[in-house]
Every structure is written in structure tokens, then in C-alpha cells.
Amino acid sequence: MAEDESDQESERLSEELEALAAPGLPAGLPALLRSQYYCRRFCQVVEDYAGRCQVPLPQLQVLQTALCCFTSACVSFPAECEHVQYVLSSLALSFFELLLFFGKDEFYEDPLKDILGSIQECQNLLNKYRNLNLELVTRIIRDGGPWEDPVLQAILKAKPVSQELVNKYLSSENPLFFELRARYLIACERIPEAMALIKSCINHPDISKDLYFHQALFTCLYMSPLEDQLFQEHLLRTDCKSGIEIICNTEKEGKTTLALQLCESFLVPQLQNGDMYCIWDLIFIWSKLQLKSNPSKQVFVDQCYQLLRIATNVRVIFPFMKVIKDEVSCVCFYLIHHSFCDQLK
């Protein structure tokens, strides 16, 4: 987006957001309802403008205009308003995510320098809301950016650093900020750095409870074929119920091949051990992923047969019976059923 065009967009956005501040609602409407209406429409407008940009800097300029307008508009809103808190947190997280694309040197050059100055000025004016995410973003800006903390640098460069220092640093931020860093590193295929950060988060007593980091570790290990042993070790440490959630989240992100491999990695040991724990869910999810990966009904039936061949518990025939009946036909199941029963004799 050209500079003149970007300025025009910012001006139009500013005018549209300023118009929201006087929406023509009935006189005497409580401040809480006015703030709710404004915040909802504010988010819709900002999302629309930000979606028109494809690169970080113009998106930051949209957020800069949005934050300045919001700061002016919310002067009359109550300090405890949850809608204001939601908007401020959303803006803070969006700012942080976009700042990941910039290095420390760029923080001191325009137009980024001007944008960061606006964020800090608005934070000072919004101090009564005590929004932790916005306060954290301004602190990170003062410290030189999201990559500049010395402990983080040591983690990413695989330098020696005590677990106590690592845990202290990780506890100083919202875990979502580390998730955004990890997602950025994975998207840039900086896998060794991503794995170093993710492993540190998994070793943290509280952040380790967030399943995203376990999902991200599986993603990194999948992208590193030489790490198959680590993949299997982490699989053994992950409960099947958590595994199912990880599989579903992976598929939601469009990574069907990885989701299918994860599903089979959890399913096969259960079949081999005769363990029925989560088996119905695993087989159902596997059937959907298998058909999404390869719509061929014949391939699907063949894969069902191969999995049944390694099963040691006759009861697994029932979930397979259901998915085959739902996806193919009873005739196919009849043939597999007799083959499986002959195998167990």
C-alpha cells in the first residue's frame, strides 16, 4: 500500500471511528450499554480496515489510528468496563503479534518510531483501566522489542541459562505472548529456535498446562524428520485425551496430514495393547481425517482392515463397524468382520 494511500485509509478510519462515538442512542442510556455498543462496532470497523492490509507496517498504522481514537472515545466509559478491557487486550495482542516482524534497530526509525510513541502515549492516558496486556506491550517496547530480552536471547541461541532464570522470565509475561512468538518462528521455519522456546515453556510448571506448546512441539518434530525418537518420547508422555484435543486443534489449523499422523500415532499403540481408553473418539477422528486426506472409499476400507489386523481386543470391532457403516456400507463391514474374527481364532 503506497504511503499516500495509507494516509488516506488512516484518515477514513479515524472519521468512521469518531462517528461511532456519537451513535445517536437514546438519551440517558447507561454508560455501560453505550460502551458495549461502541466497543462492538469499534472491533468490527477496525477488523475490516486491518483485513485490507497484507503486510505488517500498514496493519500497525491501522492499529495506531484505532488505539488513538479509542483512547479519546473511552474517556467517559467506566473504569471497570469489561468491554473496554477486551478491546484493549485485543489491540495489545495485535500490536505484539505485528511487532514480531521488526528488529530492535527498526524501533528507532520512522514510521515505526512514531507508531510506538503513540502506543506509549495512549497507555499513559488509559492508565485507569490497568490493562495488563497493554502495559506489557509498552514495557516490551521500552526494552527494545519482543526479541530483546537477554534470557529469551539465551534460550533461542541455546546458550546456558539456569532454569530458575528461565522460569522467572516466562512468568513475567502472558503465556499467549510466548505462543505468538512460537507461531511466528514455526511460520518462518526457524525450527531449532522454536523448539528451544517451546521446550522451555513445557518445562515451566504453569505454562506446561497449555496444550498449545505440546501441539507446537509435535509440529516442530514433524518438520524435523531426524527427531523421530523425540516425537515418540513426547507421544508417550501425552495423555490420549489431551492428544485428541491436540489432533483437533492441528486439523483446525489446516494441517490435515500432521493431524492424521498424530491420530495414528495415538491410535496404533491403543490397538496393539488392547486398550479401549479413548478408542471410540480416536477411531472416529481417524476416519474423518483419513477420508479428508484420501476420499477413496476403497482406500478407507483397506486402511480399516490394516488397523483391525493389529488389534488385540475384539471390542474394537464396534467403533470400526460404526465408521464403516456411516462412511461406506454394511456389506464392506460384513467382509471385514469375518476376516477379523478369523484372524482372532
C-alpha positions, 0 to 999 in steps of 0.5 A: 500500500503506497504511503499516500494511500495509507494516509488516506485509509488512516484518515477514513478510519479515524472519521468512521471511528469518531462517528461511532462515538456519537451513535445517536442512542437514546438519551440517558442510556447507561454508560455501560450499554453505550460502551458495549455498543461502541466497543462492538462496532469499534472491533468490527470497523477496525477488523475490516480496515486491518483485513485490507492490509497484507503486510505488517507496517500498514496493519500497525498504522491501522492499529495506531489510528484505532488505539488513538481514537479509542483512547479519546472515545473511552474517556467517559466509559467506566473504569471497570468496563469489561468491554473496554478491557477486551478491546484493549487486550485485543489491540495489545495482542495485535500490536505484539503479534505485528511487532514480531516482524521488526528488529530492535534497530527498526524501533528507532526509525520512522514510521515505526518510531512514531507508531510506538510513541503513540502506543506509549502515549495512549497507555499513559492516558488509559492508565485507569483501566490497568490493562495488563496486556497493554502495559506489557506491550509498552514495557516490551517496547521500552526494552527494545522489542519482543526479541530483546530480552537477554534470557529469551536471547539465551534460550533461542541461541541455546546458550546456558541459562539456569532454569530458575532464570528461565522460569522467572522470565516466562512468568513475567509475561502472558503465556499467549505472548510466548505462543505468538512468538512460537507461531511466528518462528514455526511460520518462518521455519526457524525450527531449532529456535522454536523448539528451544522456546517451546521446550522451555515453556513445557518445562515451566510448571504453569505454562506446561498446562497449555496444550498449545506448546505440546501441539507446537512441539509435535509440529516442530518434530514433524518438520524435523524428520531426524527427531523421530525418537523425540516425537515418540518420547513426547507421544508417550508422555501425552495423555490420549485425551489431551492428544485428541484435543491436540489432533483437533486443534492441528486439523483446525489449523489446516494441517490435515496430514500432521493431524492424521499422523498424530491420530495414528500415532495415538491410535496404533499403540491403543490397538496393539495393547488392547486398550479401549481408553479413548478408542471410540473418539480416536477411531472416529477422528481417524476416519474423518481425517483419513477420508479428508486426506484420501476420499477413496472409499476403497482406500478407507476400507483397506486402511480399516482392515490394516488397523483391525489386523493389529488389534488385540481386543475384539471390542474394537470391532464396534467403533470400526463397524460404526465408521464403516457403516456411516462412511461406506456400507454394511456389506464392506463391514460384513467382509471385514468382520469375518476376516477379523474374527478369523484372524482372532481364532 
